[in-house]
Amino acid sequence: MPARERNKFVKRGEILELKIEDYAFGGKGIGRIRNEHGEFVVFVPNTLPGQLVKAQVKKTSKKYAECKLFEVLEQSEDEVAIDFQEIAGAPYIKLPIEKQHKYKYESTMSLFRRIGKVENVEDYFDELISSPNNFHYRNKMEYSFSAIGYDRELKTDVDEFTLGFKKRGTWWCGEDLAKDSGLFDTQFEDSLIKIKSYCKATGLAPWHGPRKEGFFRYFVVRKSFKTNKLLFNLVTTSPDLSEFDLNRFASFLVKLFGERVAGLLHTINDETGDRTLATAGKIDLVYGEDKIVEDILGLNFEISMKSFFQTNPKCAEKLYAKVAQYTFENKEAVDNTVVMDLFCGTGTIGQIIASKANNTKIIGVDIVKSAIEDAEKNAKRNNIEGLDFYAADVGKFLSDNPKFKNKIRTIILDPARAGIAPKTLIKIIALNANRMVYVSCNPATQARDTQQLMEAGYAIKKISLVDQFPHTAHIETIVLFEKAIILDKT
């Protein structure tokens, strides 16, 4: 067997300095290497055209290489000064929001042309929905403790107690968050350095990633925009727990934030993996309540520390309103007495649809049992009737319930980032619904599923983009599909 041909442009592990020239979907900046062998494309995530960056080659092929970003050496001329501390989780915070939207729109439309095989996709574009708040929009943040910090002047790792976020491109190295990042709650983030000082003064060690040891691991915060309350979760290991006074720590938080403190939870995580919640271990309530309440379009939702809930609730309202608009569009052609909400999560979309149409029956299905339990509780809390929730795999549920075929006129789809498994999508198509409203947090897999839906006789009527996460590469899409026979009636 001949030896594998050596890449003539880069090698795995090589450190490069690159000028970013273009932008691809998902926040991948495109750089190019030009030499006597020709031109070679290099993708670097979370970068912008005009930036000079330092990156490491992680994967190579004959046509391109993929890199991990280490550092932005020179900014793009489009970037502007900000008053916030820069963090890896907001790589585009210096780019004006209009430019961010331009990149997101162009790259998303390109996906539908290239992967979904949708010709003239721009003709179906409805609108790009902006977040009501471009800053301080998040309702949850996770901050990491680390025993390894980073000296920016010396450009090297140092042994120090840190509380903040991982340094870009590393899993073992943390950086203190010393002031507001522009994403979460200003008062809280400006006070995080005080929480770090309190924990450091105990003499207990922060987590040391390479050694897999230490006491302090994470500090997680949820915020309610409805009540302005904060719910805290301190995650530690168990060996030194007897040396840490949890009640005293709760009193310290109340002293910092007063009546804003909804409660303090404590989680034990003795696992070595880099995740907040352990598969084993326990979570205890130390102080106050273990939930907060949020409002979405007039409906109240109780949120625990482990609940899935939209991270940008004010923008989620706009997303749900658009889903409802698409669901009830063209009423003359589509009977909406029964709507199926697949991959429904905690049932937020279904409840909003039901609250807007008293005669509509909602059937919600999701594989996560705890999410369905939350959905049932929230529906009861909001006094919404006409909802039936099922905890089941969507594909298996449809196989086990053939009675729904030809009975569901509208289907709402909101799958995970991986999209819909082809076999499951075949079962969904077999329901023979007139309309599908497909919500996606990953337009790449949605574009893939679009091709299958079009081959089954569905046509795109409208596409909207929702910028739920300003200053990141993420964009959500809502696509309205209708069968051609329905489109002919409009």
C-alpha positions in Angstrom: 0.0 0.0 0.0 1.5 3.4 -1.0 2.3 5.8 1.8 -0.2 8.5 2.5 0.7 11.6 0.5 2.0 14.4 2.7 -0.1 17.6 2.7 1.9 20.2 0.7 0.5 23.1 2.6 0.1 22.3 6.3 0.6 19.4 8.8 -1.5 18.4 11.8 -0.5 20.3 15.0 1.2 23.1 13.1 0.8 26.7 14.4 -0.2 29.1 11.7 -0.7 32.9 11.4 -3.5 33.6 9.0 -5.3 36.5 7.5 -9.0 35.7 7.5 -10.5 36.5 4.1 -14.1 35.2 4.1 -16.9 33.9 6.4 -18.6 30.5 6.2 -21.6 29.2 8.1 -21.2 28.4 11.8 -18.7 31.2 12.4 -15.9 29.6 10.5 -13.5 32.2 9.1 -11.7 31.3 5.8 -8.0 31.8 5.4 -5.9 30.8 2.4 -2.3 29.6 2.1 -0.7 30.3 -1.2 2.6 28.9 -2.4 4.3 27.2 -5.3 1.8 24.3 -5.0 -1.2 26.6 -5.4 -3.9 27.8 -3.0 -5.2 25.9 0.1 -8.2 26.7 2.2 -8.0 26.8 6.0 -11.1 27.1 8.3 -10.8 28.8 11.7 -13.9 29.0 13.9 -15.0 32.2 15.6 -13.1 34.5 13.4 -13.9 37.4 11.0 -12.8 38.6 7.6 -9.9 41.1 8.2 -8.6 39.5 11.3 -5.0 38.2 11.7 -5.1 35.1 13.9 -2.9 32.4 15.4 -4.4 29.0 15.1 -3.4 25.3 15.3 -4.1 22.7 12.6 -6.4 20.0 14.0 -7.5 18.2 10.9 -6.3 18.1 7.3 -7.4 16.8 3.9 -6.3 17.3 0.3 -8.7 20.3 -0.1 -8.7 22.1 3.2 -7.7 22.1 6.9 -9.6 22.8 10.1 -7.9 24.7 12.9 -8.5 25.7 16.5 -8.3 29.4 17.3 -5.6 30.4 19.8 -5.5 34.2 19.6 -6.6 37.2 17.5 -3.5 39.1 16.7 -5.0 41.9 14.7 -8.6 43.0 14.7 -10.8 43.4 11.6 -11.4 47.0 10.6 -15.1 46.4 11.1 -14.7 45.8 14.9 -15.4 48.6 17.4 -14.4 49.3 21.0 -16.5 47.8 23.8 -16.9 48.4 27.5 -17.1 44.7 28.4 -14.5 42.1 29.2 -14.0 39.9 26.2 -14.7 36.2 26.6 -14.4 33.2 24.3 -18.2 32.7 24.3 -18.8 36.0 22.5 -16.3 36.1 19.7 -18.2 38.7 17.6 -19.1 41.2 20.4 -16.9 43.9 18.7 -18.7 43.5 15.4 -21.7 45.8 14.9 -24.9 43.8 15.1 -25.9 44.8 11.5 -22.7 43.1 10.2 -23.3 40.1 12.3 -26.8 39.7 10.8 -25.4 40.1 7.3 -22.9 37.3 7.8 -25.6 35.1 9.4 -28.1 35.7 6.6 -25.7 35.1 3.7 -24.2 32.0 5.2 -27.6 30.5 6.1 -29.0 31.1 2.6 -25.9 29.5 1.1 -26.6 26.3 3.2 -30.1 26.0 1.8 -28.9 26.4 -1.8 -25.9 24.0 -1.4 -27.3 21.3 1.0 -31.0 21.7 0.6 -30.9 22.2 -3.2 -33.3 25.1 -2.8 -33.1 27.3 -5.9 -33.7 31.0 -5.5 -34.0 30.5 -1.7 -33.9 34.3 -1.1 -37.4 34.5 -2.7 -38.8 32.7 0.3 -37.1 34.9 2.9 -39.5 36.4 5.3 -37.5 38.3 7.9 -34.5 38.2 10.3 -35.8 38.7 13.8 -33.4 40.6 16.1 -33.0 39.9 19.8 -34.8 42.6 21.8 -31.6 42.9 23.8 -28.3 42.6 22.1 -26.5 42.7 25.4 -27.3 41.1 28.8 -29.8 38.8 27.2 -28.9 35.4 28.8 -30.8 33.9 31.7 -28.2 31.3 32.6 -24.4 31.2 32.8 -21.9 28.6 34.0 -18.6 29.9 35.5 -15.6 27.5 36.0 -13.1 27.4 38.8 -9.5 26.6 37.8 -6.2 26.1 39.5 -4.4 27.2 36.2 -4.7 30.7 35.0 -3.1 32.6 32.1 -0.6 35.5 32.2 -1.4 37.6 29.1 1.9 39.6 29.3 4.1 36.5 29.5 1.7 34.5 27.3 2.0 31.4 29.5 0.0 29.3 32.0 0.4 30.1 35.6 -0.6 28.5 38.9 -3.4 30.6 40.3 -7.0 30.5 41.6 -9.4 31.6 38.8 -13.2 31.9 38.5 -14.6 32.8 35.1 -14.3 31.1 31.7 -11.9 28.8 30.0 -9.2 30.5 28.0 -9.9 30.3 24.3 -8.6 27.1 22.8 -7.9 25.3 26.1 -9.8 23.0 28.5 -7.3 23.2 31.4 -6.7 26.9 31.7 -9.1 29.5 33.2 -9.3 33.3 33.1 -10.9 35.4 35.8 -14.1 37.3 34.8 -13.3 40.6 36.5 -16.2 42.6 35.1 -19.4 42.5 33.0 -19.1 40.4 29.9 -22.1 42.0 28.2 -24.0 38.7 28.1 -25.5 38.1 31.5 -26.5 40.2 34.5 -24.3 43.3 35.1 -24.6 43.4 38.9 -23.8 39.7 39.2 -20.8 39.6 36.9 -19.3 42.8 38.4 -19.5 40.9 41.8 -18.0 37.6 40.6 -14.5 38.7 41.6 -15.8 39.0 45.2 -17.2 35.5 45.1 -13.8 34.3 43.9 -12.1 36.1 46.8 -14.5 34.5 49.3 -13.9 31.0 48.0 -10.1 31.5 47.7 -10.0 32.7 51.3 -11.3 29.3 52.5 -8.0 27.8 51.5 -9.8 25.0 49.6 -8.4 24.3 46.1 -10.1 25.1 42.8 -10.3 22.2 40.2 -7.1 21.3 38.6 -8.0 19.8 35.2 -4.9 17.8 34.3 -4.6 16.4 37.8 -8.4 15.8 38.1 -8.4 17.1 41.7 -9.7 20.1 43.7 -12.8 21.2 45.6 -14.4 24.1 43.8 -15.6 23.2 40.3 -18.4 25.4 38.9 -20.7 28.3 39.9 -24.0 28.2 37.9 -26.6 31.0 37.9 -30.1 31.3 36.5 -31.9 34.6 36.3 -35.6 35.4 35.9 -36.3 38.4 33.8 -39.9 38.4 35.2 -38.8 38.7 38.9 -35.2 39.7 38.6 -34.3 36.9 41.0 -31.1 34.8 40.9 -30.9 31.1 41.5 -27.4 29.8 42.4 -25.8 26.3 42.2 -22.3 25.8 43.7 -20.7 22.6 42.3 -17.9 21.0 44.3 -16.3 17.6 45.0 -17.1 15.8 48.2 -13.8 15.1 50.1 -13.3 18.5 51.7 -17.0 19.4 52.0 -16.9 19.3 55.8 -14.4 22.2 55.7 -16.8 24.5 53.7 -19.8 26.2 55.5 -22.6 26.2 52.9 -25.0 28.2 55.1 -22.3 30.9 55.6 -21.8 31.0 51.8 -25.6 31.5 51.4 -25.5 34.4 53.8 -22.6 35.9 51.9 -24.6 35.8 48.7 -27.6 37.4 50.4 -25.4 40.2 51.6 -24.1 40.7 48.0 -27.5 40.5 46.2 -30.1 41.0 48.9 -33.7 40.0 47.9 -32.6 39.1 44.4 -31.4 35.7 45.8 -34.0 33.1 45.1 -32.0 30.2 46.4 -28.7 28.4 46.7 -28.3 24.8 45.6 -25.2 22.6 46.2 -24.2 19.9 43.8 -21.6 17.2 44.4 -19.6 16.2 41.3 -16.8 13.8 41.9 -16.6 12.7 38.3 -13.4 13.6 36.3 -15.3 14.6 33.2 -15.6 18.3 32.3 -19.4 18.7 32.9 -21.4 20.6 35.5 -23.9 18.0 36.6 -22.7 14.5 37.5 -24.5 11.4 36.4 -24.0 10.2 40.0 -23.9 12.4 43.1 -26.6 14.6 44.5 -28.0 18.1 44.5 -29.3 19.7 47.7 -31.2 22.9 48.5 -29.1 25.0 51.0 -31.2 28.2 51.1 -34.4 29.6 49.7 -36.3 28.1 46.7 -35.0 25.6 44.1 -36.9 27.2 41.2 -37.5 30.6 39.6 -40.5 31.7 37.5 -40.2 33.1 34.0 -42.9 34.7 31.8 -43.2 33.9 28.0 -46.0 35.7 26.1 -48.1 35.9 29.3 -47.6 32.3 30.4 -45.7 31.4 33.5 -43.0 28.7 33.6 -41.3 27.3 36.7 -37.6 26.7 35.9 -35.4 24.5 38.0 -31.6 24.4 37.8 -31.7 21.3 35.5 -34.7 22.4 33.4 -34.2 23.1 29.7 -35.4 26.6 29.0 -34.7 29.1 26.3 -31.5 31.0 27.2 -32.8 34.3 25.7 -36.4 34.4 26.9 -37.2 37.8 25.4 -36.1 36.7 22.0 -37.8 33.3 22.5 -41.1 35.3 22.7 -40.5 36.6 19.2 -39.5 33.1 17.9 -42.7 31.5 19.4 -44.8 34.3 18.0 -43.5 33.7 14.5 -44.1 29.9 14.9 -47.7 30.7 15.9 -48.1 33.0 12.9 -46.9 30.3 10.5 -49.1 27.7 12.3 -52.3 29.7 11.8 -51.4 31.1 8.3 -53.8 30.2 5.4 -56.6 29.0 7.7 -58.9 28.5 4.8 -56.7 25.7 3.4 -55.6 24.0 6.6 -57.8 22.8 9.4 -55.9 23.3 12.7 -58.2 21.4 15.0 -55.3 19.1 15.8 -51.6 20.2 15.9 -48.8 17.8 16.6 -45.7 19.3 18.4 -42.8 16.8 17.9 -39.6 17.1 19.9 -41.7 19.4 22.1 -39.3 19.7 25.1 -41.1 21.4 28.0 -44.1 22.1 25.7 -43.7 25.9 25.5 -44.7 26.1 21.8 -47.7 23.8 22.3 -49.0 25.9 25.2 -48.6 29.1 23.3 -50.5 27.6 20.3 -53.2 26.3 22.5 -53.6 29.6 24.3 -54.2 31.4 21.0 -56.8 28.9 19.7 -59.3 27.4 22.1 -60.5 24.8 19.6 -57.0 23.4 18.8 -55.9 20.1 20.2 -52.1 19.8 20.8 -50.3 16.5 20.9 -46.7 16.9 22.2 -44.1 14.2 22.0 -40.5 14.2 23.4 -38.1 11.5 24.5 -37.0 13.3 27.7 -39.4 12.2 30.4 -38.5 15.0 32.8 -39.2 17.6 30.1 -42.7 16.1 29.6 -43.3 16.1 33.3 -42.4 19.9 33.3 -44.7 20.4 30.3 -47.7 18.9 32.1 -47.0 20.9 35.2 -46.6 24.2 33.3 -49.9 23.5 31.3 -51.7 22.9 34.6 -50.2 26.1 36.1 -51.3 28.1 33.1 -54.8 26.6 33.1 -54.4 25.5 29.5 -56.5 22.6 28.3 -56.4 20.5 25.1 -52.8 19.3 25.5 -51.8 15.7 25.5 -48.1 15.1 26.2 -46.2 11.8 25.6 -42.8 10.8 26.8 -41.5 8.7 23.9 -39.1 8.5 21.0 -40.8 10.4 18.2 -40.1 7.7 15.6 -41.4 4.9 17.9 -44.4 6.9 18.9 -45.5 7.4 15.3 -45.0 3.7 14.6 -47.0 2.7 17.7 -49.8 5.1 16.9 -50.9 4.7 13.2 -54.3 6.3 14.2 -52.8 9.7 13.6 -52.2 9.2 9.9 -54.3 11.6 7.9 -55.6 13.2 11.1 -52.9 15.8 11.8 -53.1 18.8 9.5 -50.2 20.8 11.0 -47.0 19.5 12.5 -44.5 21.6 14.5 -40.9 20.3 14.5 -38.2 21.5 16.9 -35.5 18.8 16.9 -32.1 18.9 18.5 -29.0 20.1 16.6 -28.6 16.7 14.9 -31.8 17.3 13.0 -34.3 14.5 12.3 -33.2 10.9 11.7 -34.1 10.0 8.1 -36.3 7.0 9.2 -38.1 9.2 11.6 -38.7 11.9 9.0 -40.2 9.3 6.7 -42.7 8.4 9.5 -43.5 12.1 10.0 -44.1 12.6 6.2 -46.4 9.5 6.3 -48.7 11.4 8.6 -49.7 13.3 5.5 -50.0 16.7 7.2 -50.7 19.7 5.0 -48.3 21.9 6.8 -45.1 21.7 8.7 -43.5 24.4 10.8 -39.8 23.4 11.3 -37.8 25.2 14.0 -34.1 24.6 14.0 -31.0 25.6 16.0 -28.8 24.1 13.3 -29.7 25.3 9.8 -27.2 22.8 8.3 -29.2 19.7 9.4 -32.4 21.5 8.6 -31.3 22.2 5.1 -30.5 18.5 4.8 -34.0 17.6 6.0 -35.4 20.2 3.6 -34.3 18.2 0.6 -36.1 15.1 1.9 -39.2 17.0 2.6 -39.2 18.6 -0.9 -38.8 15.2 -2.5 -41.9 14.1 -0.6 -44.0 16.8 -2.1 -43.6 19.6 0.4 -42.6 23.1 -0.8 -41.0 25.9 1.2 -43.3 28.9 1.6 -41.4 31.1 4.0 -38.1 31.2 5.9 -37.3 33.4 8.9 -34.1 33.7 10.9 -34.0 34.5 14.6 -30.9 35.9 16.2 -31.3 34.3 19.7 -27.5 34.6 20.5 -26.0 37.9 19.4 -22.2 38.0 19.3 -22.0 34.3 18.5 -22.2 32.3 15.3 -25.5 30.7 16.2 -28.7 31.5 14.3 -32.1 29.8 14.6 -34.4 29.3 11.5 -38.1 28.8 11.1 -39.3 27.3 7.8 -42.9 27.0 6.8 -43.5 24.0 4.5 -46.8 23.3 2.7 -47.9 20.6 0.3 -48.0 21.9 -3.3 -51.8 21.4 -3.5 -52.2 23.7 -0.5 -49.9 26.3 -2.1 -52.0 26.3 -5.2 -55.0 27.5 -3.1 -53.3 30.5 -1.7 
